[in-house]
């Protein structure tokens, strides 16, 4: 098990977030996020905190995929989409920080 490998897997999701932001294949990207989180879990020393944050990340990604609307020139819709995606990225950042703590504790 390696927290560093878990971080690398987690970081590989960032391209998925970018693609989700453009509205491309949202359901497929959500499923890929879930699969990568399972791989992260296999690599890291899992805890209740990690489980909570990973579950929240999956939920936020699913919510984003389900609530996404094509902006069609609407700045308000674009802003709402961006805010929802920001919540996904925020959960990712928290999970990554937890994994970095594992490395620093050695």
N, C-alpha and C positions, 0 to 999 in steps of 0.2 A: 504494500500500500504506500502511496506517495501523494502527499498533499500537493507537491509541485506538478505532478501529472494531472491531478484533479483540476488545478488552476488552468493548465494548458487546455484541457477539455472544455472547461467553463469559458475560457477566452475565445475558443473557436465558435462560440455562439454569437459573438458580436456581429459577424456578417449576417447572421439570421435576423438580428434586430434591425439592421439596415434594410434588408429586403422586406421585412414586415412593415417597416415605415413607408415603403412605397406601395404597400398593398398587394404584393406578389405572393401568391400561394400561402396565405396566412395559416390555413389549417395544417398544411404540410410542415411549415416551419414550427408551429406549436408542437406537433408530434416529434419533430427532430429535437426540439429543446427538451422535451420529456425524456427522450432516449439518451441524450447527452447527460442529463442530470442523473440518470441511472448509472451511467459510466462513472460520473464524478463520485457517486455514492460508493461504488466498488473500490475506488482508489483512496478515498479519504477516511480518516477516523471519524465515523459518523456520530453525531450527538443529537440530542433533542433540539438544540438551537439550529443546527444545520438542517434538520428535518423540517422545522418550522419555516425557515427562510426558503428552502427549496420548494416546499408546498406553496408558499406565497408566490414565488416566482412562477411556478406552473399555473397557478390561478390567475395571476395578472396577465400572463401571456395568453391564456385561454380567453380571458375577458377582452383583451385587446383584439384578438382574432375575431371574436364574436360581435364586438361593438364597432369594428372599423367600418367607416363609410367613405366612399370615394368623395374627395373634396369638391370635384366639379366646379372649381373656381371659388368655392366658399371658404373664406378665411376662418370663419368660426369652426367649421368642420375640420379644417386642417389643424387648427389649434387644439381641438378636443382630441384628435388622433395623436397629436404630438404629446399632449399631457398624459394620455393613457400609456403610450410607449415609454414615456419617461418613468412611469411607475414600474414597468418591466425592468428597465435598466437600473433603477434604484434597488430593486430586489436582487438583481445580479450583483451589484456592487457590494451589498451587504454580505451576500454569500461568499463572494471573493475575499472580502476582508476576514471573514471567519476562517477561511482556508489559509490565508496568509498568517493568521495567528498560530495555526498548527505548525507552520514551517518555523516561525520564530521561537516557538516553544521547544522545537526540535524533537 
